[in-house]
Amino acid sequence: MDTNIISEKYCKFLLEIVFAKRKYYTVFGADTSDNNIDKLLVDPDGSLLLFSTPMALLSLVPKNTSLFDQEALQEWAREMNGITKPYAVISFDDLSKEMIDLGDLELFRSIYHTLGIVEDYSKQINDERLLVLFEKDILLRFVDDLANYFTWSENKTFKISVDIDVLSLHLKEIYERLKGRLKIYQ
């Protein structure tokens, strides 16, 4: 069966996470047992769980009873068995870039999707430091600019209304906070 079909069926999505120039895997999805709130795999301390391979992740799910939406997640993992193609790729590394090229639309698309995942994570674990960063005006305007271009297509031309150097500092701050919240299974 296809990754997308299984993912849509259970509202659970295999994410490939790029961190420190390496690929890791986790699950993102709606918690059907908790008002369909978007969640990621976290441990009891709120650390984001990352796995070196999809198979390592899929083998943990049936053994762990403390993950979100346990029943649906286990069914998803059973059907995903043997599938290694991620639903999406999210790059934490893109948040820490030294230089952001205003002409690199793919980089901005990646940052947009990555910020969405990180914001959902910060809400899930109620990380006050991350949540405060997401409430800063510069980040709100930046995400709005990206949404207008990538999601709503309100703008035909790509434009950023914030100072890119100041924004870069905020993105790096998010990256540094996130870096300390990762639990990697090798």
Z-matrix of the N, CA and C atoms (Angstrom, degrees):
N
C 1 1.450
C 2 1.537 1 109.15
N 3 1.288 2 117.52 1 160.27
C 4 1.448 3 125.04 2 -175.54
C 5 1.529 4 111.86 3 -85.96
N 6 1.344 5 117.26 4 141.81
C 7 1.468 6 123.09 5 178.25
C 8 1.524 7 111.48 6 -52.36
N 9 1.334 8 116.99 7 -46.09
C 10 1.460 9 120.43 8 -176.26
C 11 1.520 10 112.12 9 -64.71
N 12 1.326 11 117.63 10 -40.85
C 13 1.463 12 121.40 11 -179.32
C 14 1.530 13 110.39 12 -64.40
N 15 1.326 14 116.47 13 -46.35
C 16 1.465 15 120.64 14 179.47
C 17 1.534 16 109.89 15 -64.53
N 18 1.315 17 116.26 16 -43.15
C 19 1.467 18 120.71 17 -179.25
C 20 1.523 19 111.56 18 -61.17
N 21 1.311 20 116.49 19 -46.98
C 22 1.469 21 120.22 20 -179.91
C 23 1.527 22 111.32 21 -65.23
N 24 1.333 23 116.73 22 -37.71
C 25 1.462 24 121.41 23 -179.64
C 26 1.528 25 111.85 24 -59.85
N 27 1.328 26 116.93 25 -43.84
C 28 1.465 27 121.22 26 -176.21
C 29 1.529 28 113.67 27 -103.15
N 30 1.320 29 117.48 28 -2.60
C 31 1.477 30 122.04 29 -176.33
C 32 1.523 31 110.90 30 56.78
N 33 1.333 32 116.24 31 38.50
C 34 1.461 33 123.85 32 177.26
C 35 1.528 34 106.63 33 -129.34
N 36 1.347 35 116.00 34 137.08
C 37 1.456 36 120.06 35 -170.90
C 38 1.524 37 110.64 36 -132.73
N 39 1.326 38 116.24 37 127.33
C 40 1.456 39 122.00 38 175.96
C 41 1.522 40 107.73 39 -75.95
N 42 1.331 41 115.58 40 118.64
C 43 1.453 42 120.98 41 178.59
C 44 1.517 43 110.00 42 -106.48
N 45 1.318 44 115.04 43 136.57
C 46 1.453 45 120.48 44 168.35
C 47 1.519 46 105.64 45 -95.34
N 48 1.320 47 115.98 46 124.07
C 49 1.460 48 122.15 47 -178.34
C 50 1.523 49 108.00 48 -109.02
N 51 1.319 50 117.02 49 124.27
C 52 1.460 51 121.22 50 174.44
C 53 1.524 52 107.18 51 -94.82
N 54 1.318 53 114.12 52 118.73
C 55 1.463 54 121.08 53 179.54
C 56 1.525 55 108.34 54 -142.56
N 57 1.319 56 116.65 55 129.41
C 58 1.466 57 122.77 56 -179.18
C 59 1.537 58 110.15 57 53.69
N 60 1.305 59 115.49 58 41.86
C 61 1.467 60 124.56 59 177.37
C 62 1.533 61 113.45 60 62.00
N 63 1.327 62 117.16 61 19.99
C 64 1.462 63 121.61 62 176.53
C 65 1.517 64 109.12 63 -122.87
N 66 1.318 65 115.97 64 157.90
C 67 1.460 66 121.77 65 179.47
C 68 1.518 67 109.93 66 -99.93
N 69 1.333 68 114.32 67 133.00
C 70 1.456 69 121.77 68 175.91
C 71 1.520 70 107.69 69 -132.28
N 72 1.326 71 115.95 70 170.62
C 73 1.462 72 120.22 71 -175.92
C 74 1.518 73 110.49 72 -134.44
N 75 1.323 74 114.41 73 145.18
C 76 1.457 75 121.83 74 175.25
C 77 1.522 76 107.90 75 -151.49
N 78 1.327 77 116.04 76 -178.85
C 79 1.460 78 121.33 77 179.45
C 80 1.521 79 108.57 78 -120.81
N 81 1.312 80 114.89 79 138.82
C 82 1.454 81 123.85 80 175.43
C 83 1.513 82 106.67 81 -126.01
N 84 1.327 83 117.47 82 142.94
C 85 1.459 84 117.81 83 176.04
C 86 1.511 85 113.43 84 175.28
N 87 1.306 86 113.81 85 175.20
C 88 1.461 87 121.46 86 178.64
C 89 1.527 88 109.27 87 -79.51
N 90 1.315 89 115.46 88 133.18
C 91 1.460 90 120.65 89 176.01
C 92 1.527 91 107.14 90 -89.01
N 93 1.327 92 115.61 91 98.29
C 94 1.470 93 120.90 92 -176.32
C 95 1.527 94 111.78 93 -67.43
N 96 1.331 95 117.09 94 -14.94
C 97 1.463 96 120.44 95 177.41
C 98 1.530 97 111.72 96 -91.01
N 99 1.348 98 117.11 97 -1.98
C 100 1.462 99 121.60 98 -177.42
C 101 1.535 100 109.97 99 -140.64
N 102 1.328 101 116.28 100 64.14
C 103 1.468 102 123.27 101 175.62
C 104 1.525 103 114.58 102 55.06
N 105 1.316 104 117.60 103 28.81
C 106 1.469 105 123.16 104 178.82
C 107 1.529 106 113.37 105 58.22
N 108 1.319 107 116.36 106 30.83
C 109 1.466 108 120.82 107 176.94
C 110 1.523 109 108.43 108 -70.53
N 111 1.338 110 116.30 109 133.79
C 112 1.464 111 120.94 110 179.26
C 113 1.525 112 109.96 111 -70.20
N 114 1.349 113 114.45 112 131.55
C 115 1.455 114 120.35 113 -177.70
C 116 1.518 115 110.57 114 -140.46
N 117 1.328 116 114.17 115 164.18
C 118 1.458 117 123.36 116 174.34
C 119 1.516 118 108.55 117 -122.93
N 120 1.318 119 116.35 118 170.88
C 121 1.461 120 119.72 119 176.77
C 122 1.519 121 109.36 120 -74.97
N 123 1.315 122 116.16 121 121.52
C 124 1.458 123 121.49 122 177.04
C 125 1.522 124 109.01 123 -132.90
N 126 1.330 125 115.17 124 156.53
C 127 1.460 126 119.16 125 174.58
C 128 1.530 127 108.65 126 -88.63
N 129 1.336 128 117.80 127 176.20
C 130 1.470 129 119.82 128 -178.32
C 131 1.535 130 113.96 129 -59.24
N 132 1.340 131 117.74 130 -21.90
C 133 1.465 132 121.19 131 178.13
C 134 1.526 133 112.57 132 -87.45
N 135 1.325 134 117.21 133 -2.51
C 136 1.454 135 121.02 134 179.62
C 137 1.512 136 114.79 135 89.53
N 138 1.318 137 117.80 136 5.81
C 139 1.470 138 120.01 137 176.73
C 140 1.517 139 109.72 138 -73.75
N 141 1.325 140 115.33 139 139.43
C 142 1.459 141 121.45 140 178.58
C 143 1.517 142 108.85 141 -74.92
N 144 1.332 143 116.81 142 124.93
C 145 1.457 144 122.06 143 -177.51
C 146 1.526 145 110.52 144 -86.40
N 147 1.338 146 115.79 145 123.48
C 148 1.455 147 122.74 146 177.33
C 149 1.521 148 108.70 147 -123.21
N 150 1.325 149 115.55 148 142.48
C 151 1.465 150 121.91 149 -176.67
C 152 1.517 151 109.73 150 -123.11
N 153 1.327 152 116.15 151 147.76
C 154 1.465 153 120.75 152 -176.70
C 155 1.525 154 112.74 153 -71.72
N 156 1.333 155 117.39 154 -23.86
C 157 1.470 156 120.86 155 178.40
C 158 1.528 157 109.34 156 -140.92
N 159 1.325 158 116.59 157 155.42
C 160 1.463 159 118.62 158 174.09
C 161 1.529 160 111.85 159 -59.18
N 162 1.326 161 116.71 160 -37.23
C 163 1.465 162 120.29 161 -177.94
C 164 1.531 163 111.49 162 -65.13
N 165 1.329 164 117.28 163 -37.65
C 166 1.466 165 120.28 164 177.27
C 167 1.526 166 109.98 165 -62.81
N 168 1.313 167 116.45 166 -42.33
C 169 1.462 168 121.23 167 177.67
C 170 1.527 169 110.46 168 -63.30
N 171 1.331 170 116.33 169 -50.55
C 172 1.464 171 120.61 170 -176.25
C 173 1.522 172 112.50 171 -64.68
N 174 1.320 173 117.56 172 -27.60
C 175 1.465 174 119.44 173 178.38
C 176 1.529 175 111.70 174 -78.24
N 177 1.331 176 118.58 175 -24.12
C 178 1.459 177 121.18 176 179.21
C 179 1.528 178 112.02 177 -77.22
N 180 1.325 179 117.24 178 -35.87
C 181 1.464 180 121.05 179 -172.73
C 182 1.534 181 113.01 180 -53.85
N 183 1.331 182 120.12 181 -49.11
C 184 1.471 183 118.78 182 -178.88
C 185 1.533 184 113.78 183 -65.93
N 186 1.334 185 117.38 184 -22.38
C 187 1.465 186 121.49 185 -176.88
C 188 1.522 187 113.13 186 -88.40
N 189 1.329 188 117.60 187 -16.03
C 190 1.452 189 121.52 188 -172.96
C 191 1.526 190 110.16 189 -107.94
N 192 1.304 191 116.59 190 126.12
C 193 1.469 192 120.08 191 -177.92
C 194 1.530 193 112.68 192 -104.04
N 195 1.343 194 117.21 193 8.97
C 196 1.457 195 119.23 194 -178.28
C 197 1.532 196 112.94 195 -108.20
N 198 1.326 197 117.39 196 15.34
C 199 1.458 198 120.98 197 -179.06
C 200 1.522 199 110.45 198 -91.07
N 201 1.326 200 116.42 199 160.82
C 202 1.461 201 120.15 200 -177.95
C 203 1.526 202 111.35 201 -66.82
N 204 1.326 203 116.67 202 149.06
C 205 1.468 204 123.94 203 174.56
C 206 1.533 205 111.33 204 45.96
N 207 1.321 206 115.18 205 52.76
C 208 1.458 207 123.20 206 -168.06
C 209 1.528 208 114.44 207 -49.54
N 210 1.316 209 117.86 208 -49.69
C 211 1.469 210 120.14 209 -175.78
C 212 1.528 211 111.86 210 -63.61
N 213 1.319 212 117.12 211 -50.21
C 214 1.464 213 120.80 212 179.86
C 215 1.525 214 111.02 213 -65.38
N 216 1.326 215 116.84 214 -37.36
C 217 1.458 216 121.12 215 179.38
C 218 1.529 217 110.88 216 -64.36
N 219 1.326 218 117.02 217 -40.57
C 220 1.465 219 120.23 218 178.61
C 221 1.529 220 111.61 219 -66.75
N 222 1.333 221 116.98 220 -40.50
C 223 1.474 222 119.98 221 176.60
C 224 1.525 223 110.33 222 -63.29
N 225 1.318 224 116.43 223 -42.93
C 226 1.460 225 121.56 224 177.50
C 227 1.527 226 110.12 225 -58.22
N 228 1.341 227 116.62 226 -47.58
C 229 1.471 228 121.38 227 -178.57
C 230 1.528 229 111.16 228 -62.11
N 231 1.341 230 117.42 229 -38.66
C 232 1.468 231 119.86 230 178.33
C 233 1.528 232 111.06 231 -62.84
N 234 1.324 233 116.22 232 -44.86
C 235 1.465 234 119.77 233 -179.40
C 236 1.523 235 112.59 234 -71.75
N 237 1.330 236 116.82 235 -28.35
C 238 1.472 237 120.98 236 -180.00
C 239 1.527 238 111.60 237 -80.11
N 240 1.314 239 118.11 238 -10.18
C 241 1.461 240 121.88 239 -176.12
C 242 1.531 241 110.43 240 -49.55
N 243 1.321 242 116.08 241 123.50
C 244 1.456 243 121.77 242 179.46
C 245 1.524 244 113.70 243 91.69
N 246 1.330 245 117.30 244 -11.61
C 247 1.466 246 120.41 245 179.14
C 248 1.526 247 108.40 246 -93.28
N 249 1.315 248 116.47 247 128.57
C 250 1.462 249 120.20 248 -177.73
C 251 1.530 250 112.96 249 -118.18
N 252 1.313 251 117.32 250 -1.98
C 253 1.466 252 120.34 251 -179.37
C 254 1.523 253 109.19 252 -79.57
N 255 1.340 254 117.04 253 121.60
C 256 1.459 255 118.91 254 -179.84
C 257 1.524 256 111.82 255 -72.47
N 258 1.292 257 115.07 256 154.96
C 259 1.460 258 121.55 257 174.42
C 260 1.527 259 109.82 258 -71.14
N 261 1.339 260 115.27 259 -37.83
C 262 1.469 261 120.63 260 -179.23
C 263 1.527 262 109.64 261 -153.98
N 264 1.337 263 114.68 262 159.20
C 265 1.460 264 121.89 263 176.52
C 266 1.523 265 107.65 264 -113.95
N 267 1.321 266 115.26 265 129.05
C 268 1.461 267 123.07 266 179.27
C 269 1.527 268 106.94 267 -120.36
N 270 1.330 269 117.09 268 131.07
C 271 1.465 270 119.89 269 -177.19
C 272 1.528 271 111.38 270 -113.07
N 273 1.318 272 115.67 271 104.31
C 274 1.462 273 119.50 272 172.60
C 275 1.527 274 109.52 273 -64.58
N 276 1.341 275 116.70 274 -32.24
C 277 1.462 276 121.08 275 -179.67
C 278 1.524 277 112.39 276 -59.10
N 279 1.325 278 117.73 277 -31.33
C 280 1.467 279 120.15 278 -179.23
C 281 1.525 280 112.14 279 -64.59
N 282 1.332 281 117.08 280 -20.56
C 283 1.465 282 120.38 281 177.80
C 284 1.526 283 111.85 282 -75.59
N 285 1.321 284 116.54 283 -16.88
C 286 1.472 285 120.26 284 -175.12
C 287 1.528 286 113.01 285 -109.04
N 288 1.306 287 117.99 286 14.21
C 289 1.471 288 121.58 287 -179.05
C 290 1.524 289 110.69 288 -59.96
N 291 1.322 290 116.07 289 138.46
C 292 1.466 291 121.26 290 176.81
C 293 1.519 292 110.95 291 -69.88
N 294 1.315 293 116.35 292 -42.57
C 295 1.466 294 121.43 293 -178.56
C 296 1.526 295 108.74 294 -124.12
N 297 1.319 296 116.06 295 132.18
C 298 1.458 297 120.85 296 176.56
C 299 1.520 298 107.14 297 -109.97
N 300 1.319 299 115.33 298 113.84
C 301 1.461 300 122.58 299 -179.75
C 302 1.530 301 108.71 300 -80.49
N 303 1.328 302 116.51 301 117.60
C 304 1.464 303 120.90 302 -178.28
C 305 1.522 304 113.07 303 -62.05
N 306 1.314 305 117.89 304 -16.92
C 307 1.463 306 120.97 305 179.23
C 308 1.521 307 113.51 306 -92.57
N 309 1.322 308 117.78 307 -2.02
C 310 1.470 309 121.81 308 -176.14
C 311 1.531 310 110.01 309 -91.23
N 312 1.335 311 115.65 310 84.05
C 313 1.464 312 120.25 311 -177.34
C 314 1.523 313 112.64 312 -62.99
N 315 1.326 314 117.37 313 -34.62
C 316 1.471 315 119.72 314 179.36
C 317 1.522 316 111.35 315 -66.11
N 318 1.326 317 117.13 316 -36.40
C 319 1.459 318 120.22 317 175.92
C 320 1.525 319 109.87 318 -63.45
N 321 1.331 320 117.31 319 -44.23
C 322 1.461 321 120.50 320 179.70
C 323 1.530 322 111.18 321 -65.89
N 324 1.316 323 117.74 322 -36.99
C 325 1.468 324 120.82 323 176.06
C 326 1.530 325 109.59 324 -62.82
N 327 1.328 326 116.48 325 -44.10
C 328 1.460 327 121.06 326 178.99
C 329 1.526 328 111.07 327 -62.23
N 330 1.325 329 117.00 328 -45.22
C 331 1.460 330 120.76 329 179.24
C 332 1.527 331 110.29 330 -61.64
N 333 1.304 332 116.63 331 -41.72
C 334 1.473 333 121.58 332 179.42
C 335 1.531 334 111.17 333 -58.79
N 336 1.322 335 116.82 334 -49.62
C 337 1.469 336 120.24 335 -179.38
C 338 1.530 337 111.03 336 -68.27
N 339 1.323 338 116.36 337 -38.45
C 340 1.462 339 120.37 338 179.39
C 341 1.522 340 111.03 339 -64.19
N 342 1.329 341 117.20 340 -44.13
C 343 1.459 342 120.06 341 178.70
C 344 1.529 343 111.51 342 -61.61
N 345 1.321 344 117.24 343 -36.65
C 346 1.467 345 120.53 344 177.68
C 347 1.520 346 111.69 345 -61.50
N 348 1.330 347 116.49 346 -44.26
C 349 1.470 348 121.22 347 178.89
C 350 1.529 349 110.40 348 -66.31
N 351 1.326 350 116.91 349 -45.34
C 352 1.464 351 120.41 350 -178.29
C 353 1.526 352 110.69 351 -65.38
N 354 1.317 353 117.73 352 -37.79
C 355 1.465 354 119.89 353 177.89
C 356 1.528 355 110.75 354 -65.68
N 357 1.335 356 117.48 355 -42.73
C 358 1.474 357 119.90 356 176.06
C 359 1.527 358 110.65 357 -59.27
N 360 1.337 359 116.11 358 -42.50
C 361 1.463 360 120.97 359 178.35
C 362 1.531 361 110.46 360 -61.20
N 363 1.338 362 116.63 361 -45.91
C 364 1.469 363 119.46 362 -177.83
C 365 1.531 364 111.22 363 -63.42
N 366 1.322 365 117.32 364 -34.87
C 367 1.473 366 120.68 365 176.47
C 368 1.529 367 110.58 366 -70.41
N 369 1.333 368 116.00 367 -41.04
C 370 1.462 369 120.84 368 -178.52
C 371 1.522 370 111.57 369 -58.16
N 372 1.324 371 117.01 370 -44.30
C 373 1.468 372 120.08 371 -176.80
C 374 1.528 373 111.97 372 -98.74
N 375 1.331 374 116.13 373 1.61
C 376 1.462 375 122.65 374 -179.32
C 377 1.529 376 111.45 375 53.46
N 378 1.327 377 115.65 376 50.82
C 379 1.459 378 122.20 377 178.77
C 380 1.530 379 108.04 378 -80.49
N 381 1.323 380 115.98 379 100.84
C 382 1.462 381 121.16 380 -174.72
C 383 1.525 382 112.55 381 -58.07
N 384 1.328 383 117.16 382 -40.73
C 385 1.472 384 119.59 383 -178.39
C 386 1.523 385 111.34 384 -64.40
N 387 1.314 386 117.55 385 -41.95
C 388 1.468 387 120.17 386 177.03
C 389 1.524 388 110.80 387 -68.96
N 390 1.318 389 116.70 388 -42.49
C 391 1.466 390 119.98 389 -178.81
C 392 1.526 391 111.80 390 -60.79
N 393 1.322 392 117.33 391 -39.18
C 394 1.464 393 121.07 392 177.85
C 395 1.525 394 110.36 393 -62.67
N 396 1.327 395 116.63 394 -39.70
C 397 1.468 396 119.77 395 178.89
C 398 1.530 397 110.88 396 -63.02
N 399 1.318 398 116.88 397 -39.33
C 400 1.470 399 120.49 398 -179.55
C 401 1.528 400 112.30 399 -71.48
N 402 1.318 401 117.73 400 -17.64
C 403 1.461 402 121.17 401 179.96
C 404 1.528 403 113.08 402 -91.25
N 405 1.327 404 117.25 403 -5.03
C 406 1.468 405 120.04 404 179.61
C 407 1.527 406 109.59 405 -67.42
N 408 1.319 407 115.57 406 140.70
C 409 1.457 408 122.43 407 -176.56
C 410 1.530 409 112.55 408 -54.26
N 411 1.334 410 116.36 409 -42.67
C 412 1.466 411 119.10 410 -176.84
C 413 1.529 412 111.01 411 -62.10
N 414 1.323 413 116.64 412 -39.85
C 415 1.461 414 119.71 413 179.98
C 416 1.525 415 111.13 414 -73.19
N 417 1.308 416 117.25 415 -38.90
C 418 1.469 417 120.54 416 177.81
C 419 1.531 418 110.80 417 -61.08
N 420 1.336 419 116.36 418 -44.63
C 421 1.470 420 119.56 419 179.30
C 422 1.524 421 111.37 420 -66.70
N 423 1.338 422 116.94 421 -40.28
C 424 1.455 423 121.53 422 179.17
C 425 1.529 424 110.96 423 -61.38
N 426 1.313 425 116.87 424 -48.97
C 427 1.468 426 120.93 425 179.57
C 428 1.527 427 110.28 426 -63.11
N 429 1.317 428 116.84 427 -37.47
C 430 1.464 429 120.46 428 176.62
C 431 1.533 430 110.96 429 -63.66
N 432 1.334 431 117.14 430 -42.73
C 433 1.472 432 120.97 431 176.56
C 434 1.535 433 110.15 432 -58.67
N 435 1.329 434 116.23 433 -45.06
C 436 1.466 435 120.27 434 -178.52
C 437 1.525 436 111.30 435 -67.33
N 438 1.324 437 116.43 436 -41.00
C 439 1.466 438 120.12 437 178.61
C 440 1.520 439 110.65 438 -63.03
N 441 1.322 440 117.20 439 -41.82
C 442 1.467 441 120.28 440 179.26
C 443 1.522 442 111.91 441 -60.87
N 444 1.312 443 116.84 442 -33.12
C 445 1.463 444 119.83 443 -178.92
C 446 1.536 445 112.10 444 -87.88
N 447 1.331 446 116.76 445 -51.40
C 448 1.465 447 120.46 446 -172.37
C 449 1.523 448 113.91 447 -83.28
N 450 1.315 449 118.32 448 -34.03
C 451 1.460 450 120.58 449 -174.00
C 452 1.520 451 112.46 450 -101.87
N 453 1.303 452 116.85 451 -52.14
C 454 1.454 453 120.01 452 -172.33
C 455 1.523 454 112.90 453 -93.02
N 456 1.321 455 117.67 454 -13.72
C 457 1.476 456 123.04 455 -179.54
C 458 1.525 457 111.49 456 53.29
N 459 1.326 458 115.70 457 35.75
C 460 1.460 459 119.83 458 178.56
C 461 1.525 460 111.16 459 -76.36
N 462 1.319 461 115.73 460 -25.01
C 463 1.461 462 119.75 461 179.16
C 464 1.523 463 109.50 462 -112.53
N 465 1.304 464 116.56 463 130.53
C 466 1.469 465 121.02 464 177.56
C 467 1.527 466 110.55 465 -79.11
N 468 1.344 467 115.49 466 -27.90
C 469 1.454 468 118.90 467 178.47
C 470 1.523 469 108.86 468 -111.98
N 471 1.300 470 114.85 469 144.49
C 472 1.456 471 121.27 470 -178.61
C 473 1.524 472 109.00 471 -78.98
N 474 1.324 473 115.78 472 127.27
C 475 1.461 474 119.29 473 176.49
C 476 1.524 475 109.31 474 -146.56
N 477 1.312 476 113.31 475 146.04
C 478 1.458 477 121.86 476 177.82
C 479 1.524 478 107.17 477 -116.81
N 480 1.331 479 117.01 478 128.12
C 481 1.467 480 121.43 479 -174.93
C 482 1.527 481 113.23 480 -97.66
N 483 1.326 482 117.80 481 10.49
C 484 1.466 483 120.53 482 -177.95
C 485 1.527 484 109.59 483 -120.50
N 486 1.304 485 115.40 484 161.54
C 487 1.466 486 121.30 485 176.66
C 488 1.530 487 108.21 486 -70.73
N 489 1.312 488 116.34 487 116.72
C 490 1.467 489 121.37 488 -173.06
C 491 1.529 490 111.77 489 -65.51
N 492 1.341 491 118.01 490 -31.67
C 493 1.464 492 120.38 491 179.57
C 494 1.532 493 111.09 492 -70.48
N 495 1.317 494 116.44 493 -40.84
C 496 1.469 495 120.65 494 176.90
C 497 1.531 496 109.15 495 -67.44
N 498 1.312 497 116.56 496 -42.54
C 499 1.462 498 120.98 497 177.69
C 500 1.525 499 110.79 498 -58.48
N 501 1.320 500 116.14 499 -43.74
C 502 1.462 501 121.23 500 -179.57
C 503 1.521 502 111.05 501 -56.36
N 504 1.328 503 117.70 502 -39.45
C 505 1.467 504 121.46 503 177.87
C 506 1.528 505 111.06 504 -63.20
N 507 1.324 506 116.79 505 -40.03
C 508 1.471 507 121.09 506 178.55
C 509 1.531 508 111.10 507 -67.11
N 510 1.320 509 116.51 508 -41.27
C 511 1.469 510 120.35 509 178.84
C 512 1.527 511 110.26 510 -63.56
N 513 1.325 512 116.47 511 -40.97
C 514 1.473 513 120.18 512 178.27
C 515 1.530 514 110.86 513 -64.73
N 516 1.333 515 116.77 514 -37.06
C 517 1.462 516 120.46 515 177.89
C 518 1.528 517 110.53 516 -63.68
N 519 1.324 518 117.25 517 -40.73
C 520 1.471 519 121.36 518 175.99
C 521 1.524 520 109.44 519 -62.48
N 522 1.331 521 116.29 520 -45.23
C 523 1.464 522 121.25 521 179.55
C 524 1.532 523 110.83 522 -58.65
N 525 1.331 524 116.98 523 -46.85
C 526 1.466 525 120.53 524 -178.37
C 527 1.530 526 111.45 525 -63.37
N 528 1.305 527 116.97 526 -41.11
C 529 1.472 528 120.50 527 178.09
C 530 1.523 529 110.10 528 -65.68
N 531 1.309 530 116.25 529 -42.74
C 532 1.459 531 121.42 530 -179.62
C 533 1.528 532 111.01 531 -65.19
N 534 1.312 533 116.50 532 -40.96
C 535 1.464 534 122.54 533 -178.34
C 536 1.529 535 111.35 534 -54.04
N 537 1.315 536 116.26 535 -36.37
C 538 1.463 537 120.28 536 179.70
C 539 1.519 538 113.94 537 -80.04
N 540 1.327 539 117.21 538 -3.35
C 541 1.461 540 121.53 539 -176.87
C 542 1.529 541 112.78 540 -110.29
N 543 1.336 542 117.63 541 13.57
C 544 1.459 543 121.41 542 -177.03
C 545 1.518 544 111.15 543 -100.68
N 546 1.330 545 115.37 544 137.91
C 547 1.467 546 121.00 545 173.45
C 548 1.514 547 106.31 546 -119.95
N 549 1.326 548 116.56 547 112.22
C 550 1.463 549 121.34 548 -173.81
C 551 1.519 550 110.27 549 -102.64
N 552 1.324 551 114.75 550 127.80
C 553 1.473 552 122.15 551 175.29
C 554 1.529 553 107.53 552 -100.10
N 555 1.311 554 117.03 553 119.72
C 556 1.482 555 120.99 554 -179.62
C 557 1.510 556 111.83 555 -87.25
